Amino acid sequence: MSLRRSQRKEFVKVQFYDPVVGYENLWADELGDNRYRIESAPFFIYGISRNDIVSASPDEEGRLQFAQVVSSSGNRTVRARSDKLVNNTAFKKRVIGELTRIGCNVEELRSRLLSIDVPPEVGMQTVTDYLTDVARIDWEFGNPENLNKNSVSR
Protein backbone atom coordinates (compact mmCIF):
# COMPACT_ATOMS: atom_id res chain seq x y z
CA MET A 1 0.00 0.00 0.00
CA SER A 2 1.44 3.34 -1.04
CA LEU A 3 1.01 6.35 1.23
CA ARG A 4 0.09 9.73 -0.15
CA ARG A 5 2.65 12.42 0.62
CA SER A 6 0.41 13.92 3.31
CA GLN A 7 0.24 10.51 5.05
CA ARG A 8 4.00 9.84 5.07
CA LYS A 9 5.88 10.16 8.30
CA GLU A 10 8.48 12.93 8.33
CA PHE A 11 11.75 11.84 9.89
CA VAL A 12 14.49 13.95 11.44
CA LYS A 13 18.26 13.44 11.45
CA VAL A 14 20.08 12.66 14.68
CA GLN A 15 23.82 13.26 14.56
CA PHE A 16 26.20 10.78 16.20
CA TYR A 17 29.84 11.47 16.88
CA ASP A 18 32.74 9.09 17.41
CA PRO A 19 36.29 10.43 17.74
CA VAL A 20 37.64 7.73 15.43
CA VAL A 21 34.81 7.57 12.90
CA GLY A 22 33.63 11.18 12.92
CA TYR A 23 30.01 12.14 12.36
CA GLU A 24 27.13 10.05 11.07
CA ASN A 25 23.53 11.20 10.68
CA LEU A 26 20.75 8.65 11.12
CA TRP A 27 17.08 9.09 10.29
CA ALA A 28 14.80 8.98 13.31
CA ASP A 29 11.15 9.26 14.24
CA GLU A 30 10.46 11.93 16.86
CA LEU A 31 8.65 10.43 19.85
CA GLY A 32 8.57 13.49 22.12
CA ASP A 33 10.46 14.39 25.31
CA ASN A 34 13.77 14.49 23.35
CA ARG A 35 13.35 10.80 22.44
CA TYR A 36 13.75 9.40 18.93
CA ARG A 37 13.41 5.95 17.35
CA ILE A 38 16.26 5.22 14.92
CA GLU A 39 14.84 4.36 11.49
CA SER A 40 18.03 3.66 9.52
CA ALA A 41 20.91 1.26 9.95
CA PRO A 42 24.27 2.85 10.80
CA PHE A 43 27.22 2.42 8.46
CA PHE A 44 29.97 3.70 10.74
CA ILE A 45 28.81 4.35 14.31
CA TYR A 46 28.97 1.45 16.77
CA GLY A 47 26.51 0.51 19.51
CA ILE A 48 23.30 1.67 17.75
CA SER A 49 20.78 -0.35 15.77
CA ARG A 50 17.58 0.34 13.87
CA ASN A 51 14.54 0.84 16.14
CA ASP A 52 16.65 1.72 19.21
CA ILE A 53 15.19 4.61 21.21
CA VAL A 54 17.73 7.37 21.83
CA SER A 55 17.71 10.77 23.46
CA ALA A 56 19.04 13.78 21.60
CA SER A 57 18.90 17.54 21.89
CA PRO A 58 19.66 20.35 19.45
CA ASP A 59 23.07 21.99 19.42
CA GLU A 60 23.58 25.73 18.94
CA GLU A 61 23.03 25.29 15.18
CA GLY A 62 19.83 23.28 15.66
CA ARG A 63 21.27 19.86 14.75
CA LEU A 64 20.02 17.04 16.97
CA GLN A 65 22.99 15.56 18.84
CA PHE A 66 22.81 12.01 20.21
CA ALA A 67 23.00 11.85 24.01
CA GLN A 68 22.34 8.20 24.96
CA VAL A 69 20.45 5.02 24.18
CA VAL A 70 17.21 5.06 26.15
CA SER A 71 16.17 1.54 25.21
CA SER A 72 17.55 -1.08 22.88
CA SER A 73 15.25 -2.58 20.25
CA GLY A 74 17.01 -5.91 20.31
CA ASN A 75 18.00 -5.42 16.67
CA ARG A 76 21.63 -6.05 15.78
CA THR A 77 23.75 -4.40 13.11
CA VAL A 78 26.23 -6.18 10.87
CA ARG A 79 28.26 -4.48 8.16
CA ALA A 80 29.57 -6.19 5.04
CA ARG A 81 32.15 -4.79 2.66
CA SER A 82 33.64 -6.13 -0.54
CA ASP A 83 34.88 -4.96 -3.91
CA LYS A 84 32.77 -7.83 -5.29
CA LEU A 85 29.70 -5.77 -4.36
CA VAL A 86 30.93 -2.98 -6.65
CA ASN A 87 32.29 -5.07 -9.50
CA ASN A 88 29.48 -7.61 -9.79
CA THR A 89 25.94 -6.23 -9.75
CA ALA A 90 24.37 -9.71 -9.99
CA PHE A 91 26.40 -10.84 -6.97
CA LYS A 92 25.32 -7.78 -4.97
CA LYS A 93 21.66 -8.39 -5.85
CA ARG A 94 21.97 -12.05 -4.77
CA VAL A 95 23.56 -11.09 -1.44
CA ILE A 96 20.95 -8.42 -0.69
CA GLY A 97 18.17 -10.75 -1.84
CA GLU A 98 19.31 -13.59 0.40
CA LEU A 99 19.76 -11.34 3.44
CA THR A 100 16.27 -9.95 2.84
CA ARG A 101 14.86 -13.47 2.45
CA ILE A 102 16.44 -14.42 5.80
CA GLY A 103 14.52 -11.48 7.34
CA CYS A 104 17.10 -8.69 7.45
CA ASN A 105 16.76 -5.10 6.27
CA VAL A 106 19.70 -4.03 4.12
CA GLU A 107 20.93 -0.54 3.30
CA GLU A 108 23.69 0.16 0.80
CA LEU A 109 26.34 2.89 0.71
CA ARG A 110 28.32 3.60 -2.46
CA SER A 111 27.78 0.03 -3.72
CA ARG A 112 30.64 -1.20 -1.52
CA LEU A 113 29.23 -1.23 2.00
CA LEU A 114 26.09 -2.89 3.32
CA SER A 115 24.56 -2.10 6.69
CA ILE A 116 22.48 -5.10 7.68
CA ASP A 117 19.74 -4.72 10.29
CA VAL A 118 19.16 -8.08 11.97
CA PRO A 119 15.81 -8.12 13.84
CA PRO A 120 15.58 -10.11 17.12
CA GLU A 121 13.66 -12.95 15.47
CA VAL A 122 16.45 -13.58 12.91
CA GLY A 123 19.30 -15.85 13.97
CA MET A 124 22.61 -14.00 13.96
CA GLN A 125 24.46 -17.24 13.23
CA THR A 126 22.39 -17.68 10.05
CA VAL A 127 23.42 -14.21 8.86
CA THR A 128 27.10 -14.53 9.70
CA ASP A 129 27.32 -18.07 8.28
CA TYR A 130 25.83 -16.80 5.02
CA LEU A 131 28.26 -13.87 4.80
CA THR A 132 31.27 -16.04 5.71
CA ASP A 133 30.60 -19.36 4.00
CA VAL A 134 28.38 -18.51 1.02
CA ALA A 135 28.91 -14.86 0.04
CA ARG A 136 32.53 -14.98 1.29
CA ILE A 137 32.72 -11.25 2.02
CA ASP A 138 34.27 -9.27 4.88
CA TRP A 139 31.89 -8.34 7.69
CA GLU A 140 31.89 -6.93 11.20
CA PHE A 141 29.46 -6.51 14.06
CA GLY A 142 28.29 -2.90 14.38
CA ASN A 143 26.25 -3.48 17.52
CA PRO A 144 27.33 -4.51 20.06
CA GLU A 145 30.87 -3.26 19.59
CA ASN A 146 32.57 -5.85 21.79
CA LEU A 147 31.62 -8.60 19.34
CA ASN A 148 34.09 -7.25 16.75
CA LYS A 149 36.79 -9.49 18.16
CA ASN A 150 34.85 -12.31 16.43
CA SER A 151 34.43 -10.60 13.06
CA VAL A 152 35.66 -12.39 9.98
CA SER A 153 37.87 -11.06 7.22
CA ARG A 154 38.28 -12.91 3.94
C-alpha positions in Angstrom: 0.0 0.0 0.0 1.4 3.3 -1.0 1.0 6.3 1.2 0.1 9.7 -0.1 2.7 12.4 0.6 0.4 13.9 3.3 0.2 10.5 5.1 4.0 9.8 5.1 5.9 10.2 8.3 8.5 12.9 8.3 11.8 11.8 9.9 14.5 14.0 11.4 18.3 13.4 11.5 20.1 12.7 14.7 23.8 13.3 14.6 26.2 10.8 16.2 29.8 11.5 16.9 32.7 9.1 17.4 36.3 10.4 17.7 37.6 7.7 15.4 34.8 7.6 12.9 33.6 11.2 12.9 30.0 12.1 12.4 27.1 10.1 11.1 23.5 11.2 10.7 20.8 8.6 11.1 17.1 9.1 10.3 14.8 9.0 13.3 11.1 9.3 14.2 10.5 11.9 16.9 8.6 10.4 19.9 8.6 13.5 22.1 10.5 14.4 25.3 13.8 14.5 23.3 13.3 10.8 22.4 13.8 9.4 18.9 13.4 5.9 17.3 16.3 5.2 14.9 14.8 4.4 11.5 18.0 3.7 9.5 20.9 1.3 10.0 24.3 2.9 10.8 27.2 2.4 8.5 30.0 3.7 10.7 28.8 4.4 14.3 29.0 1.4 16.8 26.5 0.5 19.5 23.3 1.7 17.8 20.8 -0.4 15.8 17.6 0.3 13.9 14.5 0.8 16.1 16.6 1.7 19.2 15.2 4.6 21.2 17.7 7.4 21.8 17.7 10.8 23.5 19.0 13.8 21.6 18.9 17.5 21.9 19.7 20.3 19.4 23.1 22.0 19.4 23.6 25.7 18.9 23.0 25.3 15.2 19.8 23.3 15.7 21.3 19.9 14.8 20.0 17.0 17.0 23.0 15.6 18.8 22.8 12.0 20.2 23.0 11.8 24.0 22.3 8.2 25.0 20.5 5.0 24.2 17.2 5.1 26.2 16.2 1.5 25.2 17.5 -1.1 22.9 15.3 -2.6 20.3 17.0 -5.9 20.3 18.0 -5.4 16.7 21.6 -6.0 15.8 23.8 -4.4 13.1 26.2 -6.2 10.9 28.3 -4.5 8.2 29.6 -6.2 5.0 32.2 -4.8 2.7 33.6 -6.1 -0.5 34.9 -5.0 -3.9 32.8 -7.8 -5.3 29.7 -5.8 -4.4 30.9 -3.0 -6.6 32.3 -5.1 -9.5 29.5 -7.6 -9.8 25.9 -6.2 -9.7 24.4 -9.7 -10.0 26.4 -10.8 -7.0 25.3 -7.8 -5.0 21.7 -8.4 -5.8 22.0 -12.1 -4.8 23.6 -11.1 -1.4 20.9 -8.4 -0.7 18.2 -10.8 -1.8 19.3 -13.6 0.4 19.8 -11.3 3.4 16.3 -9.9 2.8 14.9 -13.5 2.5 16.4 -14.4 5.8 14.5 -11.5 7.3 17.1 -8.7 7.5 16.8 -5.1 6.3 19.7 -4.0 4.1 20.9 -0.5 3.3 23.7 0.2 0.8 26.3 2.9 0.7 28.3 3.6 -2.5 27.8 0.0 -3.7 30.6 -1.2 -1.5 29.2 -1.2 2.0 26.1 -2.9 3.3 24.6 -2.1 6.7 22.5 -5.1 7.7 19.7 -4.7 10.3 19.2 -8.1 12.0 15.8 -8.1 13.8 15.6 -10.1 17.1 13.7 -12.9 15.5 16.4 -13.6 12.9 19.3 -15.8 14.0 22.6 -14.0 14.0 24.5 -17.2 13.2 22.4 -17.7 10.0 23.4 -14.2 8.9 27.1 -14.5 9.7 27.3 -18.1 8.3 25.8 -16.8 5.0 28.3 -13.9 4.8 31.3 -16.0 5.7 30.6 -19.4 4.0 28.4 -18.5 1.0 28.9 -14.9 0.0 32.5 -15.0 1.3 32.7 -11.3 2.0 34.3 -9.3 4.9 31.9 -8.3 7.7 31.9 -6.9 11.2 29.5 -6.5 14.1 28.3 -2.9 14.4 26.3 -3.5 17.5 27.3 -4.5 20.1 30.9 -3.3 19.6 32.6 -5.8 21.8 31.6 -8.6 19.3 34.1 -7.3 16.8 36.8 -9.5 18.2 34.8 -12.3 16.4 34.4 -10.6 13.1 35.7 -12.4 10.0 37.9 -11.1 7.2 38.3 -12.9 3.9 
